[in-house]
């Protein structure tokens, strides 16, 4: 672990020394031109990435997203034995005159 800490400290120092050596060999005018060119280049790249990402928002998701219309549920067409179905409710009031099962029970 101690070796890793030394290596982590050594690498940035080595990079820093290399940059100082390269910049030290340049004249102040060349350094200024280099900094301005890098500033303009990175600024243009940043603006391009921002505009490009705003332009492409939702473009790919829209192609992948497919909207289906809601279909009617397929219900079983068998005999309903629900107590909430109006046709199957038993009328405990007056007997029906149609001769149904409930009417026969009331007359008996």
Backbone as ProteinMPNN parsed JSONL, in Angstrom:
{"seq_chain_A": "XXXXXXXXXXXXXXXXXXXXXXXXXXXXXXXXXXXXXXXXXXXXXXXXXXXXXXXXXXXXXXXXXXXXXXXXXXXXXXXXXXXXXXXXXXXXXXXXXXXXXXXXXXXX", "coords_chain_A": {"N_chain_A": [[0.829, -1.191, 0.0], [1.962, 1.189, 0.708], [3.759, 1.564, -1.344], [2.041, 2.103, -3.46], [1.008, 4.605, -2.705], [3.306, 6.193, -2.904], [3.751, 6.008, -5.653], [1.447, 7.242, -6.638], [1.883, 9.841, -5.814], [4.222, 10.392, -7.193], [3.736, 10.307, -10.001], [1.988, 12.584, -10.746], [3.79, 14.655, -10.051], [5.867, 14.184, -11.816], [4.611, 14.629, -14.292], [4.001, 17.337, -13.973], [6.587, 18.444, -13.818], [7.467, 17.873, -16.42], [5.72, 19.442, -17.985], [6.422, 21.992, -17.064], [9.056, 22.11, -18.005], [8.634, 22.028, -20.802], [7.112, 24.37, -21.169], [8.865, 26.243, -20.179], [10.824, 26.41, -22.09], [9.603, 27.777, -24.09], [8.981, 31.001, -25.547], [7.554, 33.985, -24.027], [5.613, 35.085, -25.786], [4.923, 32.952, -27.479], [3.881, 31.193, -25.602], [1.584, 32.641, -24.825], [0.142, 32.677, -27.241], [-0.288, 29.943, -27.544], [-1.895, 29.388, -25.276], [-4.162, 30.993, -25.862], [-5.052, 29.821, -28.277], [-5.674, 27.237, -27.358], [-7.695, 27.894, -25.541], [-9.694, 28.983, -27.245], [-10.136, 26.738, -28.877], [-11.04, 24.704, -27.031], [-13.261, 26.058, -26.05], [-14.916, 26.28, -28.347], [-15.343, 23.554, -28.795], [-16.766, 22.898, -26.491], [-19.109, 24.45, -26.822], [-20.082, 23.261, -29.181], [-20.599, 20.609, -28.278], [-22.601, 21.111, -26.383], [-24.708, 22.289, -27.917], [-25.128, 20.222, -29.749], [-25.965, 18.119, -28.066], [-28.352, 19.189, -27.039], [-29.82, 19.349, -29.401], [-30.146, 16.67, -30.046], [-31.746, 15.633, -28.044], [-34.097, 13.353, -26.999], [-34.373, 12.335, -29.554], [-33.486, 9.748, -30.251], [-34.884, 8.182, -28.388], [-37.477, 8.58, -29.185], [-37.659, 7.155, -31.555], [-37.441, 4.558, -30.635], [-39.572, 4.261, -28.935], [-42.733, 2.999, -29.157], [-46.074, 3.579, -29.66], [-49.013, 2.058, -28.68], [-52.474, 1.593, -29.359], [-55.103, 1.473, -26.964], [-56.525, -1.607, -26.349], [-59.673, -3.365, -26.322], [-60.619, -5.238, -23.507], [-60.557, -8.763, -23.491], [-63.185, -10.531, -22.546], [-64.482, -13.354, -20.752], [-66.952, -15.299, -22.323], [-68.781, -16.917, -21.101], [-71.303, -18.295, -18.861], [-72.287, -15.956, -16.562], [-71.881, -15.905, -13.148], [-71.997, -13.973, -11.299], [-72.644, -12.046, -8.397], [-73.006, -9.418, -8.724], [-73.957, -9.008, -11.214], [-76.646, -7.833, -13.035], [-78.571, -9.401, -14.341], [-78.512, -11.822, -13.022], [-79.438, -11.389, -10.51], [-81.549, -12.044, -7.765], [-84.945, -11.409, -7.28], [-86.476, -10.548, -4.438], [-88.863, -9.483, -3.874], [-92.056, -8.856, -5.103], [-93.477, -11.626, -6.88], [-92.44, -12.58, -10.186], [-94.24, -12.409, -13.24], [-93.528, -13.846, -15.409], [-93.028, -16.514, -15.205], [-90.62, -17.459, -14.308], [-87.888, -19.073, -12.559], [-87.731, -17.956, -10.024], [-90.239, -16.897, -9.71], [-91.839, -19.167, -9.678], [-91.019, -20.37, -7.337], [-91.968, -18.587, -5.48], [-94.724, -18.795, -5.777], [-95.258, -21.313, -4.908]], "CA_chain_A": [[0.0, 0.0, 0.0], [2.881, 2.321, 0.794], [4.338, 1.714, -2.675], [1.012, 2.741, -4.282], [0.954, 6.028, -2.341], [4.478, 6.845, -3.491], [3.55, 6.081, -7.099], [0.409, 8.248, -6.884], [2.521, 11.164, -5.644], [5.318, 10.536, -8.145], [3.252, 10.524, -11.371], [1.65, 14.002, -11.001], [4.996, 15.492, -9.993], [6.611, 13.953, -13.058], [3.876, 15.338, -15.353], [4.189, 18.77, -13.707], [7.955, 18.796, -14.212], [7.541, 17.83, -17.884], [5.056, 20.632, -18.52], [7.258, 23.166, -16.753], [10.212, 22.08, -18.896], [8.186, 22.42, -22.142], [6.707, 25.777, -21.158], [10.044, 27.063, -19.901], [11.593, 26.558, -23.319], [8.862, 28.672, -24.999], [9.023, 32.423, -25.228], [6.257, 34.429, -23.515], [4.663, 35.278, -26.882], [4.474, 31.618, -27.928], [3.011, 30.69, -24.524], [0.316, 33.355, -24.917], [-0.554, 32.181, -28.433], [-0.705, 28.571, -27.239], [-3.016, 29.453, -24.331], [-5.331, 31.543, -26.56], [-5.524, 28.795, -29.217], [-6.319, 26.174, -26.575], [-8.933, 28.445, -24.993], [-10.675, 29.049, -28.33], [-10.455, 25.365, -29.294], [-11.882, 24.047, -26.03], [-14.537, 26.782, -25.992], [-15.714, 25.844, -29.5], [-15.734, 22.164, -28.547], [-17.8, 22.916, -25.457], [-20.342, 24.958, -27.427], [-20.566, 22.233, -30.102], [-21.161, 19.497, -27.51], [-23.852, 21.571, -25.763], [-25.731, 22.447, -28.958], [-25.4, 18.898, -30.298], [-26.749, 17.33, -27.114], [-29.693, 19.758, -26.989], [-30.478, 18.999, -30.65], [-30.445, 15.239, -30.083], [-32.553, 15.198, -26.897], [-35.327, 12.673, -27.347], [-34.411, 11.875, -30.934], [-33.347, 8.291, -30.279], [-35.94, 7.562, -27.6], [-38.703, 8.649, -29.96], [-37.662, 6.073, -32.524], [-37.596, 3.294, -29.942], [-40.852, 4.229, -28.255], [-43.851, 2.776, -30.058], [-47.308, 3.748, -28.91], [-50.115, 1.214, -29.123], [-53.787, 2.016, -28.892], [-55.658, 0.61, -25.934], [-57.476, -2.577, -26.899], [-60.728, -3.765, -25.41], [-60.29, -6.484, -22.816], [-61.31, -9.922, -23.923], [-63.845, -11.113, -21.391], [-65.026, -14.69, -20.983], [-68.334, -15.2, -22.762], [-69.543, -17.986, -20.466], [-72.387, -17.873, -17.989], [-71.805, -15.176, -15.433], [-72.533, -16.241, -11.891], [-71.647, -12.881, -10.389], [-73.737, -11.468, -7.631], [-73.156, -8.022, -9.109], [-74.565, -8.963, -12.536], [-78.062, -7.509, -12.867], [-79.385, -10.488, -14.863], [-78.488, -12.947, -12.108], [-79.914, -11.023, -9.176], [-82.841, -12.595, -7.406], [-85.872, -10.405, -6.786], [-87.174, -11.096, -3.282], [-90.092, -8.723, -3.686], [-93.206, -9.487, -5.73], [-93.106, -12.649, -7.861], [-92.516, -12.174, -11.577], [-95.318, -13.057, -13.961], [-92.997, -14.515, -16.587], [-92.877, -17.944, -14.939], [-89.227, -17.792, -14.088], [-87.637, -19.942, -11.399], [-88.034, -17.247, -8.791], [-91.665, -16.756, -9.622], [-92.405, -20.476, -9.327], [-90.747, -20.613, -5.927], [-92.837, -17.717, -4.667], [-96.096, -19.283, -5.888], [-95.415, -22.634, -4.287]], "C_chain_A": [[0.873, 1.254, 0.0], [3.49, 2.612, -0.583], [3.348, 2.433, -3.612], [0.92, 4.237, -3.981], [2.137, 6.792, -2.931], [4.307, 7.022, -4.99], [2.522, 7.148, -7.451], [0.978, 9.661, -6.725], [3.582, 11.432, -6.712], [4.804, 10.931, -9.537], [2.822, 11.983, -11.593], [2.86, 14.933, -10.946], [5.798, 15.367, -11.278], [5.936, 14.683, -14.229], [4.067, 16.849, -15.204], [5.58, 19.229, -14.138], [8.106, 18.817, -15.729], [6.886, 19.049, -18.513], [5.857, 21.903, -18.246], [8.469, 23.25, -17.68], [9.807, 22.546, -20.297], [7.812, 23.898, -22.195], [7.892, 26.707, -20.909], [10.871, 27.31, -21.142], [10.911, 27.507, -24.303], [9.055, 30.128, -24.567], [7.645, 32.849, -24.725], [5.212, 34.641, -24.615], [4.098, 33.938, -27.367], [3.552, 31.01, -26.879], [1.628, 31.335, -24.593], [-0.508, 32.858, -26.109], [-1.088, 30.769, -28.176], [-1.92, 28.565, -26.3], [-4.272, 29.961, -25.022], [-5.915, 30.514, -27.532], [-6.235, 27.67, -28.476], [-7.644, 26.654, -25.998], [-10.03, 28.498, -26.051], [-11.094, 27.643, -28.762], [-11.37, 24.653, -28.318], [-13.23, 24.738, -25.876], [-15.456, 26.376, -27.132], [-16.195, 24.407, -29.319], [-16.851, 22.083, -27.512], [-19.134, 23.385, -26.015], [-20.935, 23.922, -28.379], [-21.227, 21.08, -29.351], [-22.498, 19.891, -26.883], [-24.967, 21.659, -26.794], [-26.11, 21.085, -29.54], [-26.25, 18.062, -29.35], [-28.168, 17.874, -26.978], [-30.469, 19.376, -28.246], [-30.937, 17.542, -30.65], [-31.261, 14.745, -28.895], [-33.84, 14.566, -27.416], [-35.383, 12.128, -28.756], [-34.345, 10.356, -31.008], [-34.447, 7.602, -29.49], [-37.255, 7.565, -28.368], [-38.791, 7.549, -31.003], [-37.921, 4.737, -31.841], [-38.966, 3.157, -29.296], [-41.963, 4.083, -29.276], [-45.123, 2.788, -29.231], [-48.376, 2.845, -29.517], [-51.409, 1.791, -28.586], [-54.285, 1.009, -27.865], [-56.689, -0.308, -26.581], [-58.501, -2.928, -25.847], [-60.347, -5.102, -24.79], [-61.16, -7.605, -23.33], [-61.879, -10.601, -22.682], [-64.349, -12.5, -21.751], [-66.503, -14.561, -21.32], [-69.184, -16.329, -22.18], [-70.67, -17.424, -19.621], [-71.797, -17.145, -16.799], [-72.586, -15.569, -14.186], [-72.14, -15.208, -10.84], [-72.867, -12.444, -9.604], [-73.954, -10.007, -8.001], [-73.766, -7.883, -10.492], [-76.068, -8.797, -12.374], [-78.946, -8.664, -13.319], [-79.478, -11.646, -13.875], [-78.998, -12.593, -10.717], [-81.324, -11.565, -8.953], [-83.701, -11.49, -6.821], [-86.674, -11.031, -5.65], [-88.476, -10.358, -2.989], [-91.27, -9.488, -4.27], [-92.757, -10.518, -6.75], [-93.306, -12.139, -9.284], [-93.597, -12.987, -12.278], [-94.823, -13.879, -15.137], [-92.836, -16.021, -16.38], [-91.429, -18.357, -14.771], [-89.099, -18.633, -12.828], [-87.986, -19.225, -10.109], [-89.524, -17.083, -8.622], [-92.338, -18.063, -9.222], [-92.18, -20.758, -7.865], [-91.667, -19.776, -5.054], [-94.263, -18.21, -4.686], [-96.296, -20.597, -5.125], [-95.737, -22.591, -2.836]], "O_chain_A": [[0.544, 2.253, -0.64], [3.707, 3.77, -0.939], [3.744, 3.253, -4.441], [0.77, 5.046, -4.896], [1.977, 7.917, -3.404], [4.672, 8.06, -5.542], [2.685, 7.876, -8.43], [0.575, 10.574, -7.446], [3.807, 12.582, -7.088], [5.386, 11.804, -10.181], [3.269, 12.582, -12.572], [2.941, 15.894, -11.712], [6.348, 16.354, -11.767], [6.617, 15.284, -15.061], [4.269, 17.555, -16.192], [5.726, 20.284, -14.754], [8.796, 19.681, -16.271], [7.421, 19.628, -19.459], [5.953, 22.782, -19.103], [8.862, 24.342, -18.093], [10.509, 23.343, -20.919], [8.152, 24.596, -23.151], [7.904, 27.841, -21.389], [11.556, 28.329, -21.233], [11.545, 27.991, -25.24], [9.262, 30.432, -23.392], [6.662, 32.15, -24.97], [4.029, 34.392, -24.383], [2.901, 33.831, -27.633], [2.55, 30.382, -27.223], [0.615, 30.652, -24.438], [-1.715, 32.646, -25.991], [-2.215, 30.45, -28.552], [-2.867, 27.81, -26.52], [-5.352, 29.416, -24.796], [-7.133, 30.352, -27.604], [-7.284, 27.201, -28.918], [-8.615, 25.898, -25.97], [-11.167, 28.106, -25.788], [-12.277, 27.39, -28.987], [-12.369, 24.059, -28.724], [-14.235, 24.081, -25.602], [-16.646, 26.15, -26.917], [-17.335, 24.086, -29.656], [-17.777, 21.283, -27.653], [-20.175, 22.795, -25.723], [-22.15, 23.72, -28.394], [-22.3, 20.622, -29.744], [-23.429, 19.085, -26.857], [-26.063, 21.15, -26.561], [-27.286, 20.826, -29.795], [-27.165, 17.367, -29.792], [-29.104, 17.091, -26.816], [-31.667, 19.104, -28.163], [-31.994, 17.22, -31.192], [-31.452, 13.537, -28.752], [-34.579, 15.183, -28.184], [-36.379, 11.503, -29.121], [-35.095, 9.747, -31.771], [-34.903, 6.53, -29.889], [-38.062, 6.648, -28.216], [-39.882, 7.063, -31.303], [-38.565, 3.867, -32.426], [-39.463, 2.043, -29.129], [-42.126, 4.93, -30.155], [-45.23, 2.088, -28.224], [-48.609, 2.87, -30.725], [-51.446, 2.393, -27.513], [-53.921, -0.167, -27.904], [-57.603, 0.147, -27.269], [-58.253, -2.813, -24.647], [-59.82, -5.986, -25.466], [-62.353, -7.423, -23.575], [-61.143, -11.171, -21.875], [-64.614, -12.788, -22.918], [-67.226, -13.801, -20.676], [-70.227, -16.654, -22.747], [-70.955, -16.227, -19.659], [-70.913, -17.661, -16.114], [-73.817, -15.561, -14.186], [-71.974, -15.522, -9.662], [-73.989, -12.477, -10.108], [-74.971, -9.418, -7.634], [-74.069, -6.768, -10.918], [-76.695, -9.559, -11.638], [-79.997, -8.884, -12.718], [-80.461, -12.386, -13.903], [-78.983, -13.444, -9.828], [-82.168, -11.54, -9.848], [-83.248, -10.724, -5.971], [-87.465, -11.946, -5.879], [-89.11, -10.595, -1.961], [-91.456, -10.662, -3.953], [-91.749, -10.309, -7.426], [-94.224, -11.364, -9.553], [-93.829, -14.144, -11.926], [-95.618, -14.546, -15.799], [-92.528, -16.73, -17.337], [-91.064, -19.495, -15.068], [-90.079, -18.873, -12.122], [-88.497, -19.853, -9.181], [-90.026, -17.126, -7.499], [-93.324, -18.043, -8.486], [-93.05, -21.326, -7.204], [-92.095, -20.229, -3.993], [-94.966, -18.057, -3.687], [-97.42, -20.927, -4.747], [-95.892, -23.638, -2.207]]}, "name": "protein", "num_of_chains": 1, "seq": "XXXXXXXXXXXXXXXXXXXXXXXXXXXXXXXXXXXXXXXXXXXXXXXXXXXXXXXXXXXXXXXXXXXXXXXXXXXXXXXXXXXXXXXXXXXXXXXXXXXXXXXXXXXX"}
